[in-house]
């Protein structure tokens, strides 16, 4: 067969006959001819052969010299009638192509296509037989040519099967079968490197058992694995005498195996092999060009099959896993819950679900950037995974929400123990990139109550319980109750109805007076938002502000409140005794961190002409927790515009004294109504707390407002304790602008 470098040239089955060079070509020329060449004398005896006769057929050339030509070539009567051969040997000139049979050293025939150059001389006066000259037979092995043609057809078939989704092992089996068909005197195997780092025989044919055991499940780091990894990306003939293969020489000692042809293969972009193709031989023969090409092609097809399967598996994995953390996503978690419920039905146990939400995660993204936020999510995922019991699962839903599925739960108490362990696991800080930070989580817990439970319902219930945990101050655990479902439905209804409520004129501001206690004169008002919901009347802010905050509706709603409050401040009449009424406006946590707040306030000051000191921005302690740096910066810039700053609901948040120190730009501290209402109590505890708060604020140069004054006794108490200002229904209820403005001129 012609060398592969000639495969794409025009179809010229044979090179120019060596007989054209010399009736008996030099040995150096014949040694390197790739085709089968034999020079036969007038007696029909072989005078010379090409080196390829030994390489392809196994004959030793010296033993063929003087042997009859039938030792090497015989007629294929099925292809060529005898009279055709008669004409060839009776007529000078070039004949062919003619199909003959070439016999290997064991006498096995191989079809060849031959060109015969007849240079015989006849002395017709003395004999009818030729007396001198030679016949040169130049033959191409049709086995290899047919192998190439068939291999191309098979390649198309294998590629089509791969494209249709054939399994890698099925493809490997087809490749082993075709190797056995075209290289019948050898065993073969396809090895694949598994994700656990072990080699696995995906398909094999006639591999001796000891060798099979030595190759199958060998480690990538083992001598065999290292030997494969060191091989180049081409078909290599190796013998068991080579040091790299000593590890399996003992396994082959009784099998007759002497060498391998090995071709490692890789997927695109991967440095280490993902598989290897072995042709296992009982001799040390090297592959012919055609055999090498067949092995190369087979390895290439195996690599395509592995790469396609890897891509399919990656897509399937991506469909049910979170890209960032690698955890199962909602679809896979719901399936896991369904499976767990099915098992629970058979065993009489229950399934618990933990809905885990990272507290104040948005602040991390806003202040430290999304790269740090992603690092936090991955660290939290790892921490949650560490707390799993055997058989449980954890996944990420979206954003900062995770779900843990606990199977075989005996009771709600058992799942609450798991939840407590999760909370305690975050006592130690996590590492997010180069930074360490403390993370807190809120957890909602739901447990299946009956055999008819649905996965989506359990997840929903756990989420409702998580929302309750958030409402209770975060960093806690809440077990789902049926009331949570009703509350959740109400929240959904509120959120849907709240969309566009201010545009429909349903949102209004009421103003409650703030009284200076020294002379009982009104010096300000607090703008309080109300929702006049059609069919339901006036809705208290406690029933919808939290929903607006969580849904993001607080941003457009807050912008409307700012506009309305500034217009009211500009239109507010001066009190009878002079001075200007100061309007207090509440800012939520989202508003503090939202871009554009400062520009909006600056624009309103210019457009309305309201003096900056006629505006006071109130923020609650809960809005500051976990948002310190951004909150301090925003409040200080508002202060720089000339506005006043007040800390609302003082005493109800976290680390109150520490926050008062850090938010020293505050002008006013507002004592929460819960402490003021307790001033009627004989215990004296609230009186001590309020007194201490007033003393602390005054020591820092901060004024104090007592909220929620409803009785004369409370009013007397706050005066005695040194409060500067007060507000509450006793001093004046919240009213719409017209009534509130009218009342303020009389106070």
C-alpha positions in Angstrom: 0.0 0.0 0.0 1.2 3.5 -0.8 2.4 5.7 2.1 -0.1 8.1 3.7 1.7 11.1 2.1 0.5 9.9 -1.3 -3.1 9.3 -0.2 -4.4 12.5 -1.6 -2.6 12.4 -4.9 -4.4 11.4 -8.1 -5.2 7.7 -8.3 -2.0 6.1 -9.5 -2.1 2.7 -8.0 1.6 2.0 -8.4 4.8 3.9 -8.7 6.8 3.7 -11.8 8.0 0.1 -12.1 11.5 -0.5 -10.7 12.1 -2.5 -13.8 12.3 0.7 -15.7 15.4 1.5 -13.6 17.2 -1.8 -14.0 16.3 -5.4 -14.7 17.8 -6.1 -11.3 17.4 -3.0 -9.1 20.0 -2.2 -6.5 19.3 -3.6 -3.0 19.4 -0.1 -1.5 16.5 0.9 -3.7 14.4 -2.2 -3.0 14.9 -1.8 0.7 12.9 1.4 0.9 10.2 0.7 -1.6 6.8 0.8 0.2 5.0 -1.5 -2.2 5.5 -5.3 -2.6 8.1 -5.8 -5.3 9.5 -9.1 -6.7 11.9 -9.6 -9.6 11.5 -13.0 -11.2 13.9 -14.5 -13.7 13.1 -16.5 -16.9 12.9 -19.7 -14.8 10.2 -18.3 -12.6 12.5 -18.0 -9.6 12.7 -15.0 -7.4 15.9 -13.0 -7.8 15.1 -10.0 -5.6 12.4 -8.6 -3.3 11.7 -5.3 -1.7 12.1 -4.7 2.0 8.4 -4.3 2.4 7.9 -8.0 1.8 9.4 -8.7 5.2 7.6 -5.7 6.9 4.2 -6.6 5.5 4.3 -10.3 4.9 6.9 -11.6 7.4 9.1 -13.2 4.8 12.9 -13.1 5.2 14.2 -11.8 1.8 17.3 -14.1 1.8 15.0 -17.2 2.1 13.0 -16.1 -0.9 15.9 -15.7 -3.3 15.8 -18.7 -5.7 12.3 -19.8 -4.5 9.5 -20.2 -7.0 7.4 -17.0 -7.6 4.4 -19.0 -6.3 6.0 -18.8 -2.8 5.1 -15.1 -2.8 2.4 -14.6 -5.5 -0.4 -16.8 -6.8 -3.3 -16.2 -9.1 -6.6 -15.2 -7.6 -8.8 -17.2 -10.0 -11.9 -15.8 -8.5 -10.8 -12.4 -9.8 -8.6 -13.2 -12.9 -9.2 -15.9 -15.4 -6.2 -18.2 -16.2 -6.0 -17.0 -19.9 -5.4 -13.5 -18.7 -2.3 -14.6 -16.7 -1.2 -16.6 -19.7 -1.1 -13.5 -21.9 0.8 -11.6 -19.2 3.6 -14.1 -19.2 3.7 -14.6 -22.9 3.7 -11.0 -24.0 6.4 -8.5 -23.3 5.3 -5.1 -21.9 3.4 -3.8 -18.9 0.2 -5.5 -17.8 -2.3 -4.7 -15.2 -3.7 -3.9 -12.8 -4.3 -7.5 -12.0 -5.6 -9.0 -8.8 -3.3 -11.6 -7.3 -2.9 -13.2 -3.9 0.3 -12.4 -1.9 1.2 -15.1 0.6 2.6 -14.2 4.0 5.2 -16.2 5.8 2.5 -18.5 7.3 0.9 -19.1 3.9 -2.1 -16.8 4.5 -3.3 -15.0 1.3 -3.8 -11.3 1.1 -5.3 -9.7 -2.0 -3.0 -7.4 -3.9 -3.3 -5.4 -7.0 -0.3 -5.9 -9.3 1.4 -4.3 -12.2 3.5 -6.8 -14.1 6.5 -5.6 -16.3 7.4 -8.5 -18.7 10.9 -8.2 -20.0 11.5 -11.8 -20.9 13.5 -12.8 -24.0 12.7 -15.7 -26.2 15.0 -17.7 -28.5 12.3 -19.3 -30.6 14.7 -21.4 -32.6 15.9 -23.3 -29.5 12.9 -23.3 -27.1 9.4 -22.1 -26.6 10.3 -21.0 -23.2 11.9 -17.7 -22.4 15.7 -17.8 -22.2 16.6 -14.6 -20.5 15.2 -11.3 -19.0 13.0 -10.8 -16.0 9.5 -10.1 -14.8 9.0 -7.4 -12.2 5.8 -7.7 -10.1 4.9 -4.4 -8.2 1.9 -4.9 -6.0 -0.2 -2.9 -3.6 -1.8 -4.7 -0.6 -5.6 -4.5 -1.2 -6.2 -5.4 2.4 -4.9 -2.0 3.5 -6.6 -0.2 0.7 -9.9 -1.9 1.6 -9.1 -1.1 5.2 -8.8 2.6 4.4 -12.0 2.6 2.3 -13.9 0.7 4.9 -12.5 2.7 7.7 -13.7 5.9 6.1 -17.2 4.4 5.8 -17.1 3.2 9.4 -15.9 6.6 10.6 -18.9 8.3 9.1 -21.2 5.7 10.7 -19.5 6.1 14.1 -19.7 9.9 13.9 -23.4 9.7 13.1 -23.9 7.4 16.1 -22.0 9.8 18.3 -24.1 12.7 17.1 -27.2 10.8 17.9 -26.0 10.4 21.5 -24.4 7.0 21.5 -22.8 6.2 24.9 -19.1 6.3 25.1 -18.9 2.6 26.0 -21.0 1.7 22.9 -18.6 3.8 20.7 -15.6 2.1 22.4 -17.1 -1.3 21.6 -17.5 -0.4 17.9 -13.9 0.8 17.8 -12.6 -2.4 19.4 -14.7 -4.5 16.9 -13.2 -2.7 13.9 -9.7 -3.0 15.2 -10.2 -6.7 15.6 -11.6 -6.9 12.1 -8.6 -5.2 10.4 -5.8 -6.3 12.8 -7.0 -9.8 13.5 -3.8 -11.1 15.0 -4.0 -8.8 18.0 -6.2 -8.1 21.0 -7.4 -4.5 21.6 -8.9 -2.4 24.3 -10.2 1.2 24.9 -9.4 2.6 28.4 -11.1 5.7 29.8 -9.9 7.9 32.7 -12.8 8.2 35.2 -13.5 11.4 37.3 -12.1 9.6 40.4 -8.7 9.3 38.6 -8.8 5.6 37.8 -8.5 4.0 34.4 -11.4 1.8 33.3 -11.6 -0.6 30.4 -14.7 0.6 28.5 -14.4 -2.1 25.8 -12.0 -4.9 24.9 -11.5 -7.9 22.7 -9.4 -10.9 23.6 -7.4 -9.1 26.3 -5.7 -11.8 28.5 -7.3 -11.9 32.0 -4.0 -11.0 33.9 -3.5 -8.0 31.7 -7.1 -7.0 32.0 -6.8 -7.0 35.7 -3.6 -5.0 35.6 -5.1 -2.3 33.4 -8.6 -2.0 34.7 -9.1 0.4 37.6 -5.4 1.3 37.7 -4.8 4.7 39.2 -3.7 7.6 37.1 -0.8 8.1 39.5 0.2 4.5 39.3 3.2 3.4 37.1 0.8 2.4 34.3 -1.1 5.7 34.5 2.1 7.6 34.4 3.4 5.6 31.5 0.3 6.4 29.5 0.5 10.1 30.4 4.1 10.3 29.2 3.3 8.9 25.7 3.1 11.4 22.8 -0.1 12.1 20.9 0.6 9.4 18.2 0.5 5.7 17.9 3.6 4.3 19.7 4.8 0.8 19.7 6.1 -0.1 23.2 7.6 -3.4 24.5 7.4 -4.8 28.0 11.2 -4.5 28.2 10.9 -0.7 28.5 11.2 0.5 32.1 7.9 2.5 32.0 6.0 -0.7 31.5 7.7 -3.0 34.1 4.7 -2.7 36.3 2.6 -4.9 34.0 5.3 -7.2 32.7 4.6 -9.8 35.4 0.9 -9.8 34.4 1.9 -10.6 30.8 4.5 -13.2 31.6 2.3 -16.2 31.0 0.1 -14.6 28.3 2.6 -14.4 25.4 2.1 -10.6 25.2 5.3 -8.9 24.0 4.3 -5.4 22.9 1.5 -2.8 22.6 0.6 -0.2 20.2 -0.7 2.6 22.4 -2.5 5.8 21.4 -3.5 8.1 24.2 -6.3 10.7 23.4 -7.5 13.9 25.0 -10.4 16.3 25.0 -9.8 19.8 23.6 -7.9 22.0 26.0 -7.0 19.2 28.5 -3.4 18.4 29.1 -3.8 14.9 30.5 -5.2 12.0 28.5 -8.9 11.1 29.0 -8.4 7.7 27.4 -6.0 5.4 25.6 -6.4 2.8 22.8 -4.3 -0.4 23.2 -3.5 -2.9 20.5 -1.9 -5.9 22.3 0.4 -8.2 20.4 2.2 -11.5 20.9 5.1 -10.2 18.8 7.1 -7.0 18.5 6.0 -6.0 15.0 5.5 -2.3 14.5 2.3 -1.1 12.8 2.1 -0.5 9.1 1.2 3.0 7.9 -2.4 1.8 7.3 -2.6 0.2 10.7 -1.2 3.4 12.4 -3.8 5.4 10.5 -6.5 3.1 11.6 -5.4 3.4 15.3 -5.1 7.2 15.0 -8.6 7.4 13.5 -10.1 5.2 16.2 -8.4 7.3 18.9 -9.8 10.4 17.3 -13.3 9.0 17.3 -13.0 7.9 20.9 -11.9 11.4 21.9 -14.9 12.9 20.0 -17.2 10.6 21.9 -15.7 11.4 25.3 -15.8 15.1 24.5 -19.4 15.0 23.4 -20.5 13.0 26.4 -18.6 15.4 28.7 -20.4 18.4 27.1 -23.7 16.7 27.4 -23.1 15.8 31.1 -21.9 19.4 31.7 -25.1 20.7 30.2 -27.2 18.3 32.2 -25.3 19.2 35.3 -25.7 22.9 34.6 -29.4 22.5 34.2 -29.8 21.3 37.7 -26.9 22.9 39.5 -26.0 26.4 40.5 -23.2 27.8 38.4 -21.5 29.7 41.2 -21.5 27.3 44.1 -21.9 24.0 42.2 -24.8 23.1 44.6 -28.1 21.6 43.3 -30.6 24.3 42.1 -34.3 24.5 42.8 -35.3 22.0 40.2 -33.0 19.3 41.6 -33.8 20.1 45.2 -37.6 19.8 44.6 -36.9 16.4 43.0 -34.8 15.4 46.0 -37.7 16.5 48.3 -40.2 14.4 46.3 -37.9 11.4 46.6 -37.5 12.0 50.3 -41.3 12.3 50.8 -41.7 9.0 48.9 -39.3 7.3 51.2 -40.9 8.9 54.3 -44.3 7.5 53.2 -42.8 3.9 53.2 -41.0 4.3 56.5 -43.5 6.5 58.4 -40.9 9.2 59.0 -41.1 12.9 58.0 -39.1 15.3 55.8 -37.7 18.6 57.0 -36.8 21.6 54.9 -34.6 24.5 56.1 -34.9 27.8 54.1 -31.7 29.7 54.8 -31.3 33.3 53.9 -28.1 35.4 54.5 -28.9 38.5 56.6 -28.1 41.8 55.0 -26.4 40.2 52.0 -27.4 43.1 49.7 -25.2 45.3 51.9 -22.2 43.1 51.1 -22.8 43.5 47.4 -23.4 47.2 47.6 -20.4 48.0 49.7 -17.8 45.4 48.9 -18.7 44.5 45.3 -20.2 41.5 43.6 -16.9 39.6 43.6 -16.8 39.6 47.3 -20.5 38.8 47.4 -19.9 35.7 45.2 -17.0 34.7 47.6 -19.4 35.0 50.5 -22.0 32.8 48.8 -19.4 30.1 48.1 -18.1 30.2 51.7 -21.7 30.0 53.0 -22.4 27.0 50.7 -19.3 25.3 52.1 -20.3 26.0 55.7 -23.8 24.7 55.1 -22.4 21.6 53.4 -20.3 20.9 56.5 -23.4 20.7 58.7 -25.2 18.1 56.6 -26.2 14.8 58.0 -25.6 11.7 55.9 -28.3 11.5 53.3 -29.3 15.1 53.5 -28.9 17.7 50.7 -28.2 21.4 50.4 -28.7 23.6 47.4 -28.9 27.3 46.3 -32.2 28.7 45.2 -31.2 32.2 44.0 -29.5 35.2 45.3 -28.6 34.6 49.0 -31.2 31.9 49.5 -30.3 28.3 50.3 -32.4 25.2 50.9 -31.5 22.2 53.1 -33.4 18.9 52.8 -33.4 16.6 55.8 -34.7 13.1 55.4 -35.9 10.6 58.0 -36.9 13.3 60.6 -38.8 12.0 63.6 -40.3 15.3 64.8 -40.2 19.1 64.4 -37.8 19.1 67.4 -35.3 17.0 65.5 -35.2 19.4 62.5 -35.0 22.4 64.8 -31.9 20.9 66.3 -30.4 20.7 62.8 -31.3 24.3 62.2 -29.7 25.4 65.5 -26.5 23.6 64.5 -26.6 25.6 61.2 -26.9 28.9 63.1 -24.1 27.9 65.5 -21.8 27.0 62.5 -21.7 30.7 61.6 -20.4 31.7 65.0 -16.9 31.6 63.5 -16.2 34.1 60.7 -16.0 33.0 57.1 -13.3 33.9 54.7 -14.4 35.6 51.5 -11.3 36.2 49.3 -8.7 38.0 51.4 -11.3 39.2 54.0 -12.8 37.6 57.0 -16.3 38.5 58.0 -19.1 37.4 60.3 -22.3 36.1 58.6 -25.7 35.7 60.2 -28.6 33.7 58.7 -32.3 33.6 59.1 -33.8 30.1 58.9 -37.4 29.1 58.2 -38.2 25.5 59.0 -41.0 23.3 57.6 -41.8 19.7 58.2 -44.1 17.4 56.2 -47.3 16.7 58.2 -48.8 13.9 56.1 -48.2 11.4 53.3 -49.8 13.7 50.7 -47.3 16.5 51.2 -46.0 18.2 48.0 -42.4 19.4 47.6 -43.3 22.8 46.4 -45.7 23.3 49.3 -43.0 22.4 51.8 -40.5 24.8 50.2 -43.1 27.6 50.2 -43.9 27.0 53.9 -40.2 27.1 54.8 -39.9 30.3 52.9 -42.8 31.9 54.8 -41.2 30.9 58.1 -37.9 32.4 57.0 -39.7 35.7 56.3 -41.1 35.6 59.8 -37.6 35.0 61.1 -36.5 38.2 59.2 -39.4 40.1 60.7 -38.4 39.1 64.2 -35.0 40.7 63.9 -33.0 38.2 61.8 -30.3 35.8 63.0 -32.9 33.3 64.2 -35.1 30.3 63.5 -38.8 30.1 62.9 -40.9 26.9 62.6 -43.7 27.2 60.0 -47.2 27.5 61.3 -50.5 27.6 59.3 -50.8 31.3 60.2 -47.6 32.0 58.3 -49.3 30.8 55.1 -52.2 33.2 55.6 -49.8 36.0 56.4 -47.8 35.1 53.2 -50.9 35.3 51.1 -51.7 38.7 52.6 -48.1 39.9 51.8 -48.5 38.8 48.2 -51.8 40.6 48.0 -50.3 43.8 49.5 -47.4 43.7 47.2 -49.5 43.4 44.1 -51.9 46.1 45.2 -49.1 48.4 46.3 -47.7 48.6 42.7 -48.6 52.1 41.4 -50.6 52.9 44.5 -48.9 56.4 44.8 -49.7 57.1 41.1 -53.3 56.2 41.7 -53.5 58.7 44.6 -53.9 56.1 47.2 -50.7 57.0 49.2 -51.0 60.1 51.4 -48.9 61.7 54.1 -50.2 62.6 57.5 -48.2 64.9 59.8 -47.9 64.5 63.6 -46.8 67.5 65.6 -43.5 67.5 67.6 -43.8 69.7 70.7 -40.9 71.5 72.5 -41.5 70.6 76.2 -39.9 73.7 77.6 -42.7 75.9 76.4 -45.2 73.4 74.9 -44.9 75.0 71.5 -45.0 73.0 68.2 -41.6 73.1 66.5 -41.9 70.4 63.9 -43.9 67.5 62.4 -43.1 64.0 61.4 -44.4 62.9 57.9 -46.1 59.6 58.3 -47.1 57.6 55.2 -50.6 56.1 55.0 -52.3 54.0 52.4 -56.0 54.7 51.6 -56.7 51.3 50.0 -59.9 51.1 48.1 -62.5 49.0 50.0 -60.2 48.6 53.0 -59.8 52.1 54.3 -56.7 53.5 55.9 -53.8 50.9 56.0 -51.2 51.5 58.7 -47.6 51.6 57.6 -46.7 48.6 59.8 -48.8 46.5 57.4 -47.2 47.5 54.1 -43.8 49.3 54.6 -41.9 46.0 55.3 -43.4 44.5 52.1 -42.4 47.6 50.2 -38.9 47.4 51.6 -38.4 43.7 50.7 -39.9 44.0 47.3 -38.0 47.1 46.3 -41.2 49.2 45.9 -39.8 51.4 48.7 -37.6 53.1 46.2 -40.4 54.6 44.0 -42.6 55.0 47.0 -39.8 56.7 49.0 -39.1 59.1 46.1 -42.8 60.1 46.1 -42.7 60.7 49.9 -39.6 62.9 49.5 -41.3 65.0 46.8 -44.6 65.3 48.8 -42.9 66.1 52.1 -40.7 68.9 50.5 -43.8 70.4 48.9 -45.5 70.4 52.3 -42.5 72.0 54.0 -42.4 74.7 51.4 -46.1 75.4 51.8 -46.2 75.1 55.6 -47.4 78.4 57.2 -45.3 80.0 59.9 -46.5 79.6 63.5 -48.1 82.6 65.1 -44.9 83.1 67.2 -42.6 82.9 64.3 -40.0 80.3 63.4 -40.2 77.6 60.8 -41.8 74.1 61.3 -39.2 71.4 60.8 -40.5 68.4 58.7 -39.1 65.0 59.7 -38.9 62.4 56.8 -38.2 58.7 57.4 -35.5 57.0 55.3 -35.5 53.2 54.9 -32.4 51.0 54.7 -32.9 50.6 50.9 -33.1 54.3 50.4 -29.9 54.9 52.3 -28.0 52.5 50.0 -29.8 53.4 46.8 -27.8 55.6 44.3 -29.2 59.0 43.6 -30.6 59.9 47.0 -28.2 62.8 47.6 -28.8 64.2 44.1 -32.6 63.9 44.6 -32.4 65.8 48.0 -30.2 68.5 46.6 -32.5 69.0 43.7 -35.6 69.2 46.0 -33.9 71.8 48.1 -33.1 74.0 45.1 -36.5 73.5 43.5 -38.7 74.1 46.5 -36.6 76.7 48.3 -36.9 74.9 51.6 -34.1 75.8 54.0 -32.0 72.6 54.7 -32.4 73.0 58.4 -36.2 72.8 58.0 -35.7 69.1 57.0 -34.8 66.3 59.4 -34.1 62.8 58.1 -35.0 60.0 60.5 -33.4 56.5 60.3 -34.1 53.6 62.6 -31.4 51.6 64.3 -32.4 48.5 62.3 -31.7 50.4 59.1 -28.2 51.0 60.2 -27.3 47.5 61.4 -24.9 45.8 58.9 -25.0 48.9 56.7 -22.7 51.1 58.8 -20.1 52.4 56.3 -22.5 53.4 53.6 -25.1 54.7 56.1 -22.5 56.9 57.8 -21.3 58.3 54.5 -24.8 59.0 53.3 -25.9 60.6 56.5 -22.8 62.7 56.8 -23.4 64.1 53.3 -27.0 64.9 54.1 -25.8 66.6 57.2 -23.3 68.6 55.1 -26.2 69.9 53.0 -27.6 71.4 56.2 -30.3 68.9 57.1 -30.8 67.5 60.5 -30.4 63.8 61.3 -32.4 61.8 63.9 -32.0 58.2 65.1 -35.5 56.8 65.4 -36.8 54.0 67.7 -33.7 54.3 69.9 -33.2 51.4 72.3 -34.8 48.7 70.1 -31.8 47.9 67.9 -28.5 46.0 68.2 -25.5 47.4 70.1 -27.3 50.7 70.8 -24.4 52.5 72.6 -21.9 51.5 69.9 -24.2 52.8 67.1 -24.7 56.1 68.9 -21.0 56.5 69.0 -20.5 55.8 65.4 -23.5 57.9 64.2 -22.3 61.0 66.1 -23.6 63.3 63.3 -27.1 62.8 64.7 -28.9 65.9 66.0 -31.7 64.1 67.7 -32.4 60.8 69.4 -36.0 59.5 69.5 -36.9 57.3 72.5 -39.0 54.4 71.2 -42.7 54.4 72.3 -42.3 51.0 74.0 -40.1 52.6 76.6 -42.3 55.6 77.0 -45.4 53.6 77.5 -43.6 51.7 80.3 -43.2 54.9 82.2 -46.7 54.2 83.7 -45.4 51.0 85.2 -44.5 51.0 88.9 -41.4 48.8 88.3 -39.3 51.8 87.4 -37.2 49.9 84.9 -38.3 51.9 81.8 -37.8 55.1 83.8 -34.2 54.1 84.5 -33.6 53.2 80.8 -35.1 56.5 79.5 -33.2 58.5 82.1 -29.9 56.9 81.1 -30.6 57.4 77.4 -31.4 61.1 77.9 -28.2 61.6 80.0 -26.1 59.8 77.3 -27.6 61.8 74.5 -27.1 65.1 76.3 -23.5 64.3 77.1 -23.0 63.9 73.4 -24.8 67.2 72.6 -27.8 65.3 71.1 -31.4 66.4 71.7 -34.0 63.9 72.8 -37.6 63.3 71.5 -40.0 61.0 73.4 -42.3 59.2 71.1 -45.8 57.8 71.8 -47.0 60.1 74.6 -50.6 59.1 75.3 -51.2 59.9 79.0 -50.5 62.9 81.2 -48.4 60.6 83.5 -46.1 59.8 80.6 -45.8 63.4 79.7 -44.9 64.4 83.2 -42.3 61.6 83.3 -40.5 62.6 80.2 -40.4 66.2 81.3 -38.9 65.1 84.7 -36.4 62.9 82.9 -35.2 65.8 80.8 -36.5 65.0 77.3 -36.4 68.0 75.0 -39.3 67.2 72.7 -42.2 64.9 72.6 -44.9 63.6 70.2 -47.9 61.3 70.6 -51.7 61.3 70.4 -51.9 63.2 73.7 -50.1 66.1 72.0 -51.6 65.8 68.6 -52.7 63.0 66.2 -51.3 62.6 62.7 -53.4 64.6 60.2 -53.5 65.4 56.5 -51.6 68.6 55.5 -54.5 71.0 55.6 -55.6 70.1 59.1 -52.0 69.7 60.4 -50.9 73.0 59.0 -54.0 74.8 60.4 -53.4 73.2 63.8 -49.7 74.1 63.9 -50.5 77.9 63.6 -52.5 77.6 66.8 -49.9 75.7 68.9 
